[in-house]
Amino acid sequence: MPDEETLLRDVLAAGFFSEDEYRRQLDAAGVGLPEEESLLDHFLAGASPESAVPVDPELFGDDVTLEALRGRIAAARTDHAEVARRYAPLVGASEMPEATPELDAARETFGRRAESPLVSIILPTWNRAGVLRTAVESVQRQTYARWELLIVDDGSTDDTEPVARSLAARDERVRYIGLDHGGVSRARNQGLAAARGEYVAFLDSDKEWAPEFLRTMLAVLVVEGHQVGFAACEVTMGGQPVLRAVAPTRESLRIGNSVDQTAIVAVRGILDEVGGFDESLRRAVDYDLVLKLSTAAEMHQVPFVGVRYSEADSDPRRISEFESKAWNFHVGDRQAWREFEFEAEPAPSLDEDLVTVILDDVADVSEAAAFITGMLAGSPSCRVEFLLTPRTHDAALLAQCRALELSDAEVRVLPAGLRGDRPSYVNAALRQARGAQTLLIDAGTGPEMQSGGMDELRAALDGAAAVHPVVLGRTLLIEDVGVVYPRHGRDPVPLLAGMPPTILQQEQRIPIPGAPFPLLAWTRDLLAVRGLSTQLAGLWADVDLSQKLARAVERPVRTLSSVAVRAERHGWAGRGTRHPDDVRTFAELWPTPPRGSEEALAAVGVEALYSQYTAQSFPADASRWTQATWVPSGAVRITERPQQLRWAIRTGAPASREAANWGDFHYANSLADALRRLGQQVHVDYQENALRGTTDFEDVVLNLRGLRDVPVPANATSLLWVISHPEQVSAKELETYDLRYAASTSWARTVGEQWGVAVEPLMQCTDARRFHLDDELIPELESRALMVGNSRRQYRPAAWHAAHAGVPLSIWGKDWESVVPEGVIAGRTLPNEELRRYYASARWVLNDHWPQMRDEGFLSNRIFDVLAAGGRLVTDDVVGLEEVFGDRLAVFTAPRELLQILDRDPEELYPQQAREELSAMVREQHSFDARACRLVEDVRRLRAARQTEQMVTHDD
């Protein structure tokens, strides 16, 4: 385990140490930034235990001291050691157990007894004729002779029966019991019912006992009066012997089984008392028996190796080998539920004003912290507690999670184990829930609240079994709106996968058959159905849970369209090849899928065309499982909607969290909002969605042309608006579109003349709802010039000359460190909603253009934003600038002119009245609302003309 100092650095480096916050603290204290050491090293070098750690103020409202952080790290180290202690009995031993004087004495005393109890040996088998004789011979070699052997044949189709009958014919102590195939538990119970002995032992057909096994075990049980005893085992795995010789603990048995069933000898009565073997289990029946015996009596370990065998889990002839290994997790989890229900009788007390959020599979603590912040922001009317389960047992990850307990949020951390059985971890967290409602969410997907929050989800839970938000993928297309099922199929299919979220109505509660995570449900209902089904190792465990809830409470599962969660990655319960056994298990749990698929499709206005194959046909190849293509409801698509059209705006901005730093991101979304205000249905397609296969839904596709061209859909009105990088646009590309626009009068005119393709000038614009006059100014900016933008490590004349001339200047943007003096860099990003105040407050706002944009007459949208906000703009000269604004702007063509302007009184060039008039003009004539009106009018005119042409052609 790493030492405390190493873990401290890991925690701070994982995002708890805010470099921006530390820079602000140093600046406020008048301390210069360190030159040769990192900010973290600088902080730690001068910190004391009482020092406040510079943390994210949004998540940590109060001061977090180093001492408090070290306390959380110490707790994490304790958790880590405790998990290791609980798992120790499952690891095995390295040395043979030594005989004790007590064991020798028991053997001697037992040897002098006149009476020898009968021990019944139950040996179930299925198609194991080749190894059966060896197992029987190991019994016949026993030094203790008073036994009976019951060979229980579980419906074998090989030579097991003749081999077993031959063995029984030669030894009257051997009996053969033939059964129809019904599973190993039924076989053992049938053997137990036929047993006549006072003691019972179990042997598998592929294992052997040491000759002294029965004598030694009976000696200890009879002489010392134990009801259950077990010997050590030597198991060969991969050619290496492993000893199972460590006594289990109650904690270790909750995790897994370390007692081999073939090493157990028990009093017959205790087996009857615990009910024998559970015939509902198809695997891990030995584990279940050990758990039950351990609760009914002491499991006494006898210190000698009584069983030796070679582990060959891949042998398909084992009775239980065909079954999923998840049954092992299920048995342990079932025992945990039994203990919980016994201890919580009659029912756990839950807080009606509290919501529990189980954030499972936390691997990136910064993502978890961001989700917590977003969830709290969307939950103003309720208290929320967060239960975090880390992905692994890693000490650094555990310490990082523990550090979140110091945040303003109510956070508790439940350490993960070593097995990675996530359904069991979720259920363990569920049993710790204190809220009346619980939200289950997979932190491994990198979830981020996109819209809405807990308040809306809670309201929608009234009358529902569970509520599911819309899940968007990394590219902001729909990942799922729940699941539906083919009419004659059994695979859950993510509803509307790949579609833009604008297909959904804003306030819609969609009934669905089932849904994956995230899921909000009543905690009592979740406890009543015992949480996730641990027969499933992962795949569709969340879908199964939602369907179990609906069946149990007889209420529907709903998707709420007003709440959306973005997922960066697929979760552990989603489609994948990690757990192919789950495909079969899910089909067995739901031989008939729940109803509601047709209703769900009708609610969202689509029909599904299913293709590919059932998951059971290719359980290890998820790419071939059932898929769906979504088409509008009705056999014939409506060709014209004169009022509302479906628009897709294509932008070069990425769909990542970094998109907010792209001007194109805000430009596309502001235009989308303006179109929506005109009654249009609009979706923004980010860079990654240029080739999405669901474009047949759109009536209009608008490409905001930046760095990349995009393909044009076959059946949509296509628009191109060139707003930057005109040098990359070709005549061939322009000809592809129905309508073409450019944010430059001169360029539109030039290419129209040269290429013979009509291009309409349409300037960039501003969001008048965001950029307007504001009286709430920032005093510290009144004496400084302001530059907002990234340098891209290139020459930006306005900022470069102002900074190097000593003009009081604040620069916000990326990659300026090697371009201008560090003292003028104020930060990397400014929230878009704050720009208005910064523009209005600064003495001057600087702007310049990339050379190609300047020469081709493409006016930056920053010009319009600054003027709309009432800012005092200083910009380089651009072709066409005077056509739009006349001579009312401060324009420079050379560095000397720039510096001369900056030396002047801003009120000379921009008196109050002039700024108000410029703001009003820009907001009226050059707003997104004005541009949206123009685009809608042009599109309607074109579509109407084409429809008329088609009608005339048809009449001819």
C-alpha angles and dihedrals in degrees: 000000000000116000122254096262092052091049091048091057091045091054095047093045091050091073105283091105107071111206091191091053091047091050089053091050092050091047092050090050092048092242119144121235116264114258106196104028133055121259089247093053090047091053095047093047092061101031128112127197089265094050115120113238113231098242136164104288092208092065102026108047097170127054113278110208126206088242092057091047091051088052091058090047091052089051089051091052089051091050091049093051092046093053090050090050092052092050095046096094090054094057096067134228133283099209134055115254113254122229113252129215088247091057092049091049092050092051092050094047092047091050091059094052116113095210124062117198119226115247119201115213116203116202116180117193140177122189092335101126092135096061102026095090092055092053092049092048090054087059093047090053091059115124087219108075107185101091141113123215120210113195105199111197110205096207099295118190097197128068094294094114098052091043092050094045090050091053091048092050090058098047122037090204089068119082129186121216116186120202139172111257107280107142137275096281093055090047093053093045090052089051091048091051090053095045119113100185130110088224129040132208130181128219130181121219093243097050136078135208126222110250092250095048101103095038093050095045094047091046092058096041096046099039098040096035100237121157097206129028134172135191130216120267132215109211123185111217120178090346093306124107116235122190121221094198106125118105112242124238128213089255094049092049090056087060103040147323123275097168116090112221092220088061093058128099116179141175108263092234095060090053090052090047094056092044100250117251125353106241092196088071119082096186138017090039090141090054090051091051092050091051092051093046091049090057093047101044145359113284100223117202116218109208103232137082106256102162133046126179144140116252111232106166091167093066104115093200093074112111093236101029093097089062127088118266087227087086087080090060091045094056093051092045092048090055090050089053091049091053092045093051091047093050094042095049123173093016138311118261111247130192110240092202095052131081119202117214114198106203103191131189097023109187101150111046093192089059090048091050091050091050092049090051092049093046093051091049089056095046106064096147102050141049116246131198122194124214110195124199113188120224094239144012090256110143095218093052091047091051091050091052091047090053089063087066086076092061126100089257123088100253131173125178124214110195117234122234131230100264103067095223096153099185089060091049091051091050091049089054091046090057087056095052116124100181126092088232128041131202114203115202135166109234090191089075091064093240121204127182106243101175138350124008149212096313092062093044092051092050091052092051091073104108094004134104091218139348125223127192123221108272117215123196129230091279092049094250117127115281093183144332090199124294136290132192132227112251091248100023139083104211117107108234121200106248115239093356109177096017124121112256092236088079086078125080114247100243104029130144105200119198110222135177092237144333142210125230134338095065129165116198141152109280093224090056091049091050092046092058090042095243122261119011104249092199080083113071091201120307113109093345088134093049089049090052094053091049092047090053093050091049094046099048097029093231129119130257112239137199115212111213095198092065119066130179121194117218121199094194142018115269131235092260095049130096112304146118099253095097111028090161088067091067090066094040093052091050089052092048090050109029086159114036117229118265126253106077095115091047091050092051091048091050092058095039101243141110123217127231105198123206143163124046140304115273089239089062091059107015093167097047112065092178089073098050124111114300133179138217113208120221130175115271113267130046094261123050117227105249099200133034102176094193110032121035129181111242131191116196111202116206135175092228114112123245091235128107087262090068091091087069091059119090089211090061094058092039093055094045094047090052090047090053091050092051090049090054085060091056097261125139107233137184126183114221114203127210096278093053098060091109100036113147098226099072092114087086094066125092093189131029117193118191113204092205114220124133098338140052117218132204118262119235117242099237108033137089104255126213129185120198111184106206100158145004096036090172089074096055118097133196089246091057093049091051090058093068131076095216126023130195135174132196089229129071094202096047092047090051094045098049090043090057096041100041101027092234118129112239120178120214111240115167124217113260148192137255100249091194091059103031113054139115113302129187093199099093133176107241097202090061096054092089097039137077116235132215121184117186144075122276097211081207090283135120111281104182100201095052097035097053095040092050095046092045090059096248110161099257141168118199123194116191147072134290098019096122096095095036107055136020110287093235093071094054107101099176147312103258140020121200108252091230090059097051093088093063093045093050093047094046103048122097087228133001112214124214135172137166135232107259095249092049092048094049094047093048100247106156114214116242087229088074090061094042094051095046093046089054091051094252127158101244126204111185140164117254116271130188107260096018092114091050089063103035106017113211097323097106133080102247130178130193098181137028092255091057090048093054092044090055092048090053092056128088106265090219090066091062099027112030116180095261092051092051091049091050093048090048092051093047094049094045092050102039104025105038129119088247090059091047092047091053090052093049095047092048092049093048094048091048092051095045092047091050092050093048089052091049091051091050092049091047090049092050091050 
